[in-house]
């Protein structure tokens, strides 16, 4: 016999979300689009993306609604709306960096407050994503020798960043 887990009733789910938000979680809706030449491939890409997103670090809840792909000039387009609850703002930012939604709505809390440390971590995550993108880009356009030099520079940069972070943390402990 095939048993399905009963869906949690909406009231209990809302209460759990409220409690999580009170502890620093962020409730959001993310909007995505996908485009391609094959209808099934576009729709399946959305399903796969939501499935992967559900397993990301910091994701407490993730449920997506995918629209049926529509055809326009031999191309298919598909949209998805994903309700997501992340442990904190930084987890939401990391999801946005990795999955590039076309729109983000923060449902709760009404105001996001970050400590200086949280803001710094957030900014560093964004900078790292930029650096990762640049690395992929440069790998495509540089010869092997230049790319090896670029990688060494990035490793040196990471080491320097760690030294500066540790120095800053030590100075804060003195205060």
C-alpha positions as a printed Julia matrix, in Angstrom:
175×3 Matrix{Float64}:
  0.0    0.0     0.0
  1.33   3.4    -0.99
  1.11   5.83    1.94
  1.57   9.54    1.51
  2.49  11.87    4.31
 -0.44  14.14    5.05
  0.22  17.74    4.15
  0.69  19.86    7.23
 -2.34  22.04    7.65
 -1.85  25.67    6.73
 -2.43  26.96   10.28
  0.3   24.77   11.77
  2.67  25.67    8.97
  2.05  29.42    9.45
  2.64  29.02   13.2
  5.92  27.22   12.59
  6.99  29.94   10.15
  6.09  32.65   12.67
  8.17  30.95   15.37
 11.12  30.5    13.02
 10.97  34.16   11.94
 10.96  35.21   15.61
 14.26  33.3    15.89
 15.83  35.06   12.89
 14.53  33.08    9.9
 13.47  34.82    6.7
 10.27  33.89    4.86
 10.42  34.74    1.17
  8.99  34.06   -2.24
 11.45  33.72   -5.1
 10.45  33.94   -8.75
 12.38  32.14  -11.48
 12.28  31.74  -15.21
 13.79  29.22  -17.59
 13.96  29.18  -21.37
 14.86  26.58  -23.95
 13.94  24.81  -27.15
 12.29  21.77  -25.52
  9.23  22.08  -23.32
 10.01  19.05  -21.13
 13.62  20.1   -20.64
 12.59  23.58  -19.47
  9.99  22.25  -17.03
 12.33  19.53  -15.75
 15.1   22.08  -15.22
 12.75  23.99  -12.9
 11.84  20.83  -10.99
 15.52  19.94  -10.6
 16.44  23.45   -9.46
 13.76  23.5    -6.76
 14.8   20.04   -5.61
 18.44  21.15   -5.31
 17.43  24.36   -3.57
 15.51  22.34   -0.99
 18.78  20.62    0.02
 20.84  23.79    0.37
 22.43  24.73    3.68
 20.18  27.13    5.58
 16.92  26.14    3.86
 14.25  25.15    6.39
 11.34  24.92    3.96
 11.09  25.12    0.2
  8.05  24.51   -1.99
  7.73  25.53   -5.6
  4.86  25.96   -8.02
  5.89  25.61  -11.63
  3.83  27.02  -14.47
  3.48  24.99  -17.61
  6.0   26.08  -20.23
  4.58  28.22  -23.01
  5.86  28.39  -26.58
  6.79  31.59  -28.36
  8.72  31.57  -31.66
 10.03  28.0   -31.2
 11.27  28.77  -27.67
  9.67  27.61  -24.45
  9.5   29.72  -21.32
  8.57  28.54  -17.87
  8.1   30.41  -14.61
  8.19  29.19  -11.03
  7.25  30.69   -7.7
  9.13  29.24   -4.75
  8.09  29.77   -1.14
 11.18  29.46    1.0
 12.08  29.77    4.67
 15.78  30.25    5.36
 17.56  30.19    8.7
 18.68  33.79    8.26
 19.23  36.61    5.81
 22.65  35.38    4.75
 21.22  31.97    3.78
 18.67  33.76    1.59
 21.38  35.86   -0.04
 23.41  32.73   -0.77
 20.36  31.11   -2.39
 19.85  34.23   -4.5
 23.52  34.27   -5.54
 23.49  30.6    -6.5
 20.08  30.39   -8.2
 19.6   33.95   -9.56
 15.87  34.56   -9.14
 14.27  37.22  -11.32
 12.41  38.62   -8.29
 12.51  38.27   -4.51
  9.77  39.11   -2.03
 10.64  39.03    1.67
  7.38  38.2     3.43
  8.65  38.2     7.0
 10.02  39.79    9.01
  8.95  43.27    8.04
 12.42  44.56    8.86
 15.74  42.72    8.51
 18.37  43.62   11.08
 21.97  42.55   10.69
 24.85  42.76   13.09
 28.04  44.21   11.66
 29.5   40.69   11.54
 26.46  39.34    9.65
 26.68  42.2     7.16
 30.4   41.56    6.65
 29.8   37.85    6.07
 27.04  38.75    3.64
 29.26  41.12    1.68
 32.09  38.57    1.62
 29.73  35.9     0.26
 28.71  38.27   -2.53
 32.35  39.11   -3.24
 33.22  35.39   -3.32
 30.43  34.73   -5.81
 31.79  37.54   -8.0
 35.26  36.1    -7.73
 34.02  32.61   -8.63
 32.27  34.03  -11.68
 35.39  35.91  -12.71
 37.46  32.76  -12.3
 35.21  30.83  -14.68
 35.28  33.72  -17.13
 39.04  34.13  -17.0
 39.57  30.39  -17.34
 37.8   30.59  -20.69
 39.81  33.52  -22.06
 43.3   33.08  -20.53
 46.05  30.75  -21.62
 47.14  28.06  -19.13
 50.14  30.0   -17.79
 48.2   33.23  -17.21
 45.35  31.31  -15.59
 47.79  29.6   -13.2
 49.12  33.05  -12.19
 45.55  34.28  -11.72
 44.77  31.29   -9.47
 47.88  32.0    -7.37
 46.78  35.62   -6.98
 43.33  34.47   -5.84
 44.87  32.08   -3.29
 47.07  34.9    -1.97
 44.01  37.15   -1.81
 42.1   34.54    0.21
 45.0   34.15    2.66
 45.28  37.92    3.1
 41.53  38.16    3.67
 41.74  35.51    6.39
 44.62  37.37    8.08
 42.66  40.63    8.01
 39.5   38.94    9.36
 41.45  37.35   12.21
 43.16  40.67   12.99
 39.8   42.45   13.05
 38.28  39.78   15.31
 41.24  40.03   17.71
 40.89  43.81   17.89
 37.17  43.5    18.64
 37.9   41.12   21.52
 40.25  43.74   23.03
 37.43  46.32   23.08
